[in-house]
Structures are given as structure tokens and as C-alpha cells.
Amino acid sequence: MTTTGWLDGDVALITGAGSGIGRAVALRYLREGASVAVFGRELDRLQSTVEAAGADADRVLPLVGDVRSADDLSAAVAATVERFGKLDVLVPNAGIWDFNRSISRTTPDEIGAIYDELFDINVKGYLLTVSTAWRELVKTEGSIVMTLSNAAYYAAGGGPVYTAAKHATRGLVTQLAYELAPKVRVNGVAVGGLRTDLRGPESAGLKDRSIEQSFAKRDGERGPNMWLPLHDASTDPDDSTGPYVLLASKRNASVITGTVIHADGGIGVRGFATAAGGDDL
Ligand SMILES: NC(=O)c1ccc[n+]([C@@H]2O[C@H](COP(=O)([O-])OP(=O)(O)OC[C@H]3O[C@@H](n4cnc5c(N)ncnc54)[C@H](O)[C@@H]3O)[C@@H](O)[C@H]2O)c1
């Protein structure tokens, strides 16, 4: 096979790659010439990513496991290296959302339960993913690209638990970039709202509800995304994959570490009366 992608010959391991942004990044990395191990809780979801890869399916390795299990992750790293010979790029991405459960609308018991489950997956899961894989990344002088969120910077991308968890992962980018330099670069992509299958904590009865349903309710008369400066910023996860390619690329990002790219339609430059100042241009 001859490709001219930015990740030619690289090997990536992506958690939560059976749907949403993880799957979109896996398919994009394939198009950029990488081989990808896709890790997630449910085999049928991972198989759908393999099927979506089409002719490139031989470069996809589905691996079932839970990011709360160091054993599952260690086995996944070993299986990736056994199949593809090395690991260049790690994408900690698997996560859940708290469906904006606010402090005033939850009991102390509820907030505690949401915290335990969500932090276990969204924060400890990222730590364990890195903890089990960093040695392989040192060997290849590879990199880590973490999925962050607008909630790593701003209010109202979730409730207090999700917002705190995403702020925590922003801290992981900073600290791990320091700890793993100079051999391994560590960066993040703060994606904005995406129409995915993002679910909530089982402990709050939100396991079967998806963020897509929340978006559908919110579209209203203004239409999707009109609160963003880039009104037509897509919520198709594939449109957010470019920064993941750039940050993973040894050729194009060799001097970039500890950085987060905001891929959120411009939330940080939103105005007061209107979302964008140039609507009459
Ligand atoms: N959808 C959005 O609006 C949005 C916005 C900002 C950030 N994010 C972040 O993007 C990341 C991916 O979410 P998504 O929107 O693609 O949702 P998604 O539900 O489509 O993808 C998340 C994947 O992680 C898997 N997963 C969940 N818990 C797991 C566990 N314990 N072990 C292994 N796999 C597990 C799920 O099965 C799913 O396939 C998350 O970190 C999320 O916080 C999403």
C-alpha cells in the first residue's frame, strides 16, 4: 500500500473508539496512513469501526476492555505491540457526561455517585491509559493526544462533576508533558459539542441516554450552533479530527507539547448581544 499521509507507518491506540470522536479519529488516522488499535467496552461497537474502515480494515485491531481496569489496558498495549510491532500515538478519549446535573438539582448522595463513576472513567481512565502505555511511547519517541472539552475551560459544558473532570484532564496534559519530556509529547484537543452517543453515569440512571438527544431538544428555532461565532461549526465528529492528526504528527508537531488546541467553533470569542460580530459582512 502506498499512502502519503501525515501518520504513514505509525501505530495508534485509541480508547472509546467504537463510536463518536474516538471512532472518527481512528478512521482519520487510517486515512493518514496509520494502523490503529481501537479499545472500548463493547465488541459490536468496535466491530462497526472495523467495518467502517472498509479496505483498510486489516490495519484495525479491535480490543475489548474497560479503561477503569489497568489489566485490560496493559493487555491492550501488549496486543497492539504484538500485532503492529510498536506504539507511536496514544489517544485517551473514552468518557461519559453528566447531562448538566447541577449542584442545586442533585442530592449529596447523587453528586457523590456521579463523581465516583465519572471521575473513575474520565480521569482515572486517562491516567491508567497513560500509565500502561508510556514505556512503549518512549521507545518510539511518540506522543499522547487527549480528548479534552470546552468544559476543560468554560462553564455550562456539563454540570460541576463533568467540568471538574475535564479541568483535571487539562492538568494531566500539563503535568504529563513535563514528566514525559523530552521523549514523549503530550497534548490535547478541546472539542466542542458533538452529536455523538455520549452517555451518562449508570449510577444516575443515565446510561441509556445520549448527548445527541439533548442536542435535538436544544436546536429550537435558531437552529444548531447559532450560539457559536462559527455558526456553522459542524457537530460531525470527523470535522474535529484535524487537530488530532497535527498533534500526533512527528513531522509537523515535533516542537509542540503541553498544548491544547481548541476545536469548538470559537466559544472563547463569543459576544454578548450576538454570538458573532460579523453577521452583517
Ligand atoms: N460529544 C460531545 O459533545 C463532547 C464534547 C466535548 C468533549 N467530549 C469528549 O469526547 C470524548 C468521546 O466522547 P464522544 O462524544 O465521542 O461519545 P461516545 O459515547 O460516542 O464515545 C465514547 C466511547 O467511550 C466508551 N466508553 C465509555 N466508558 C468506557 C469505559 N469505562 N471503558 C472503555 N470505553 C468506555 C463508550 O462505549 C463510547 O464508545 C469523551 O471524553 C467526551 O467527554 C465530547
The ligand as a MOL file (V3000), in Angstrom:
LIG
                    3D

  0  0  0     0  0            999 V3000
M  V30 BEGIN CTAB
M  V30 COUNTS 44 48 0 0 0
M  V30 BEGIN ATOM
M  V30 1 N -19.9790 14.8030 22.4140 0
M  V30 2 C -19.6170 16.0000 22.8720 0
M  V30 3 O -20.3470 16.9880 22.7660 0
M  V30 4 C -18.2550 16.1460 23.5360 0
M  V30 5 C -17.7900 17.4610 23.7690 0
M  V30 6 C -16.5550 17.6330 24.3730 0
M  V30 7 C -15.8060 16.5180 24.7310 0
M  V30 8 N -16.2710 15.2640 24.5050 0 CHG=1
M  V30 9 C -15.4460 14.1310 24.9330 0
M  V30 10 O -15.1690 13.3080 23.8280 0
M  V30 11 C -14.8400 12.0080 24.3120 0
M  V30 12 C -15.5460 10.9800 23.4560 0
M  V30 13 O -16.9460 11.1370 23.6220 0
M  V30 14 P -17.9780 11.0760 22.4190 0
M  V30 15 O -18.7260 12.3440 22.4080 0
M  V30 16 O -17.3250 10.6070 21.1910 0 CHG=-1
M  V30 17 O -19.0220 9.9750 22.9920 0
M  V30 18 P -19.2470 8.4420 22.6350 0
M  V30 19 O -20.1180 7.8880 23.7120 0
M  V30 20 O -19.7040 8.2910 21.2380 0
M  V30 21 O -17.7780 7.8300 22.7610 0
M  V30 22 C -17.2400 7.4560 23.9920 0
M  V30 23 C -16.8480 5.9990 23.9170 0
M  V30 24 O -16.2050 5.6350 25.1450 0
M  V30 25 C -16.6700 4.3450 25.5030 0
M  V30 26 N -16.5450 4.1690 26.9490 0
M  V30 27 C -17.2670 4.7740 27.9150 0
M  V30 28 N -16.8870 4.3370 29.1160 0
M  V30 29 C -15.8920 3.4440 28.8990 0
M  V30 30 C -15.0940 2.6500 29.7460 0
M  V30 31 N -15.2660 2.6610 31.0810 0
M  V30 32 N -14.1470 1.8550 29.2010 0
M  V30 33 C -13.9880 1.8080 27.8600 0
M  V30 34 N -14.7270 2.5330 26.9930 0
M  V30 35 C -15.6680 3.3360 27.5230 0
M  V30 36 C -18.1210 4.3090 25.0560 0
M  V30 37 O -18.6030 2.9770 24.9080 0
M  V30 38 C -18.0440 5.0610 23.7380 0
M  V30 39 O -17.7920 4.1980 22.6490 0
M  V30 40 C -15.2020 11.9770 25.7880 0
M  V30 41 O -14.0210 12.1060 26.5590 0
M  V30 42 C -16.0830 13.1990 25.9450 0
M  V30 43 O -16.0390 13.7120 27.2580 0
M  V30 44 C -17.4840 15.0600 23.8990 0
M  V30 END ATOM
M  V30 BEGIN BOND
M  V30 1 1 1 2
M  V30 2 2 2 3
M  V30 3 1 2 4
M  V30 4 1 4 5
M  V30 5 2 4 44
M  V30 6 2 5 6
M  V30 7 1 6 7
M  V30 8 2 7 8
M  V30 9 1 8 9
M  V30 10 1 8 44
M  V30 11 1 9 10
M  V30 12 1 9 42
M  V30 13 1 10 11
M  V30 14 1 11 12
M  V30 15 1 11 40
M  V30 16 1 12 13
M  V30 17 1 13 14
M  V30 18 2 14 15
M  V30 19 1 14 16
M  V30 20 1 14 17
M  V30 21 1 17 18
M  V30 22 2 18 19
M  V30 23 1 18 20
M  V30 24 1 18 21
M  V30 25 1 21 22
M  V30 26 1 22 23
M  V30 27 1 23 24
M  V30 28 1 23 38
M  V30 29 1 24 25
M  V30 30 1 25 26
M  V30 31 1 25 36
M  V30 32 1 26 27
M  V30 33 1 26 35
M  V30 34 2 27 28
M  V30 35 1 28 29
M  V30 36 1 29 30
M  V30 37 2 29 35
M  V30 38 1 30 31
M  V30 39 2 30 32
M  V30 40 1 32 33
M  V30 41 2 33 34
M  V30 42 1 34 35
M  V30 43 1 36 37
M  V30 44 1 36 38
M  V30 45 1 38 39
M  V30 46 1 40 41
M  V30 47 1 40 42
M  V30 48 1 42 43
M  V30 END BOND
M  V30 END CTAB
M  END
